[in-house]
Amino acid sequence: MIAGFTIHPAYIAAIRWSKRGSCGNAGCTDPECRCAFCDLPIGVAEDDPRWDEHSEYCDDCDLCRDRIPMILFRGEGKAMEQAQFHQYCFEKIAHFRSGVQKNESPTC
């Protein structure tokens, strides 16, 4: 585990792990690209009309927060799996140790 947080034991079995990983395209509906907790697509496709009125300097709205997944890895080499999450889904399943902010990257 990465220092700074642990996964709530009640949610460990609910995480869907992927051997293939995500394609990296925002809003992709492929099962391997969805949130490992809520099973909804991560991000909004660039051709979505909501981006038309969106400021390029924004980084703290729902569209922006949903754009970049939180990714966990387990295993090594060819046995490595990943699980990607919406930021808010990750915050539901993670227990952050005191002194670590939810929006700051935990360090080892």
N, C-alpha and C positions, 0 to 999 in steps of 0.2 A: 504494500500500500504506500501511497505517497504520504509523506508527513503532512500534518495539518488537518486531515479529515479522515473519517471512516464512513463506510456505508451502513445505514441503519440495518440491522439484521433482518427486520421484517420485509425489507425491500430487495435483499440480495437475490432471492429466487425469481423476482419479477423482472430482472434485467435480462434483455435479449442480447446475447453476444453474437458477433458476426466474425466469420473467418475472412470473408471477402473485403469488408469495409465499404465505405461510402464512395460514390462516384465524385463527390465534391460539388455537384450542381445544386444550388439552392432551390428548395421546393420540390426536389425529386421525390416521386411517389414509390420508387422501388423499395421493397421491404428492407433491404440492406441499408438504405439511406435514411430510414425513419428514426425517430427518437426511440432509444432502447427502453424507455419507460412508458410513455403515453402512446407510442406507435403512430404519431402524426409526423408529416414531413417537417424537416428542419429548414428554415429559411423561406424566402419568397423569391420566386423566379424574377430575373431582371426585367422581363417583359411585362410584369404585373403592373397595371395602371397606378397602383398606390405609390410606386416609385416616382411617377411623373411630377408630383407636387412635393416630393421629399427633398429636404435640404442636404446637400453633399457634406455639410459640416456637422450634421446631427450624428450622435453615437449613443443616444440614450432613450430611444423610443422603442415601442414594441417591435417594429420592423427591424431596427438595428440589433436589438438584443437577441432576436430570433435568428439572425443571419449567421452567427458563428457558434458552432456546437462546442459543448464541453465533451472531451473524448477521454475515455479510460481504456487502458490496455492491460491485458493479462496474458501470461505465457511468454514463451520466447521462440524465436526463429519461425519455422513453418507452423508451429502450434499456436502462434500469437493470435489473439482475438481482440476485437475492439467493440466498445459500446459508446455510442454518441448520444448526447442528450441536449434538449433545450436547456438554457441556463436555469429557468425556473423549475424544471423537472429535476435537474441535478440538485438544486437547493432543497427540494423536498426529500430526497433520499440520502443526502450527505449530512453527517454530523460534523460540524467544524469545531475543532478544539479551541479553547479560549486563546485569544490573541491573534487568531487568523480571521480576517475579514472575508465575507462571502464573495466579494468582488475582486479579491486579490489572489494572485496565483500562489498556491502553497509551494514551498520549497522543501527540498530534502535536507 
